[in-house]
Amino acid sequence: MASNFIIEAWTELTVATLTIILRLYSSVTHKGWRAMTLDDYLMVLAGVSSSFGDTHMCLPFSTY
């Protein structure tokens, strides 16, 4: 049961991170770096905060 939760948590984090990366890639290739708007910067912030959140609690071999 716990292993399913760990797999689900890492899968959700991976899908969210890939969605953010693809959205930023699309935005940069269509509009360029100089035309990035506030929502693009908020997506960067969301990606950074999801990458450095409390994901260490879901590591299968971590010690608390």
Secondary structure, 3 states (H helix, E strand, C coil): CHHHHHHHHHHHHHHHHHHHHHHHHHHHHHHCHHHCCHHHHHHHHHHHHHHCCCHHHHCCCCCC
